[in-house]
């Protein structure tokens, strides 16, 4: 029995052959094992223990042989072309969103929950939207060629000279030129300044501008809004501070700091929109008032993730980026 079974099993070429052999040799109803078992019951009592032992040994051997042949057949076949499908594959690593993009999305979402729409404006701006309409006079130091990236293209037509915008406040003007009050928008994007690059400065960075114009908008609305944006992005424990400051396009103006280790870090500017700005876009300062703010996205992102050097955000080193 055993020899015959092992012979048949070794010739099985398919899993279905194995199943057939199993039924034939081990089947509980009509299999060969059943026959032998019936014969056993007719054996002399003194022979039974020995026969029982041999019966069990044969049964185990056939079972083991069936299982190992089955495993062999279940293994994938090596293909002639030299393709070994059992080798580990080459993983294709998934890309991730850049931390700045993630931060921008999150800010837009937070601002959206506070009722702000999203607006957009160009990175190459004219003198009018970057300075004039924002109440920045001709002789103001912010216009200094050493503090801006002016373009050397022909300055024909209205609005020249052209420059890479130094602030997203330009979008305040572009939106108010288009729509009558009330206005409640945020705008995110790149701004450019020829700053000396260090751990917290770059000649290009991102800002989120906010503008809210309506009847009876107050400074306390501004403070509440900024506090809510900061806590929703950085958590309830974040300390935020407002320092009196000056911007030509807001009055009064504040600078906004967040806690940075043992000290503070400036993350933006804000204030009540200056009546001259409202007049420049045809709004009536007697009718409406509003606030504006501009936040530095990199610094808030650095605070959130514990990034100590702003330059890491621009180097595109995968060892850094894959951590986000
Ligand atoms: N535009 C200012 C800056 O870039 C920030 C600011 C925005 C201040 C809006 C007041 C109101 O520094």
Boltz pocket constraint, residues with backbone or C-beta under 6 A from the ligand:
constraints:
  - pocket:
      binder: B
      contacts: [[A, 166], [A, 167], [A, 168], [A, 169], [A, 210], [A, 247], [A, 250], [A, 253], [A, 254], [A, 268], [A, 269], [A, 270], [A, 271], [A, 292], [A, 293], [A, 294], [A, 295]]
      max_distance: 6.0
